[in-house]
Amino acid sequence: MAEQDSTVETEFDVVVVGSGVAALFGAAVAASRGMATCLVEKTDRFGGTSAYSGGAVWLPGNRVLARDGVEDSVEAGRTYFRAVVGDRTAPDLQDAYLNTGPMVVDHLLDSLEIPMRFQAFPDYFDAPGRQQMGRSIYPKPIPVDELGGRAGDIRVSVPSDQFGIPEHPTRVEGGRAWVARLVLALDDMEAAELRLSTAAEHLLRDDEGRVVGVEVRDGSGSRSIGARRGVLVAAGGFERSTELR
């Protein structure tokens, strides 16, 4: 995404680019804390590749695991993580992920009221700290009826998208359930605004080089959205670009 200077037309505290689970959760945290938040998604449906996923979330030592009878801890997860990943990423970045994982789950449960469950999914590698039954948590399926008018706004799964296999008629599961539940949570927040078919084209900077918003394009043309507190770029596709990575 390019960067340029521009005059801001609309302003929020936070602008989020993308609508996968990371983007939706980031928007939900900001909006739940009273920050005016705008999420923009370039396609006509929410979810990105998160909607294609099985929905497993690997966050060691969280409350859902303890509630469902899984003995685990952040330190056990750290042992496994270090053994598998090593120094391919910065240790402080690894620690930030591991140490805040339980807090993420607490926020999902307590502030966003998203029901979750443990489901056996073994850790892939035979390494110190491995959980034979895994330590993955999933959102509970959501009845289609609860989605109301949002049912058509959630991206379909891979079998449906690629092979035309119909979705389950009465419930939404896996990664799609994360997306659906987070979208509904955001819809209930006065501080949140969600925009589909709105593509982010440029980051906006002030005279000191600070990112202060995003230029977007929708069906009406280009417009600038300001961000007083920051821009969260959580769109997919970066792995395809060596330069962006």
ABEGO torsion letter per residue (X at the ends): XBBBBBBBABBBABBBBEABAAAAAAAAAAAAAGBBBBBBBABABBGEAAAABAGBBBBBGBAAAAAAGBBBBAAAAAAAAAAAAEAABBAAAAAAAAAAAAAAAAAAAAAAGBBBBBBBBBBABBBBGBBAAEABBBBBBBBAAAAEAAAAABBBBAAAAAAGBBBBAABBBEAAAAAAAAAAAAAABAABBBBBGBBBABBBBBAAGBBAEBBBBBAAEBBBBBBAAEBBBABBGAAABAAAX
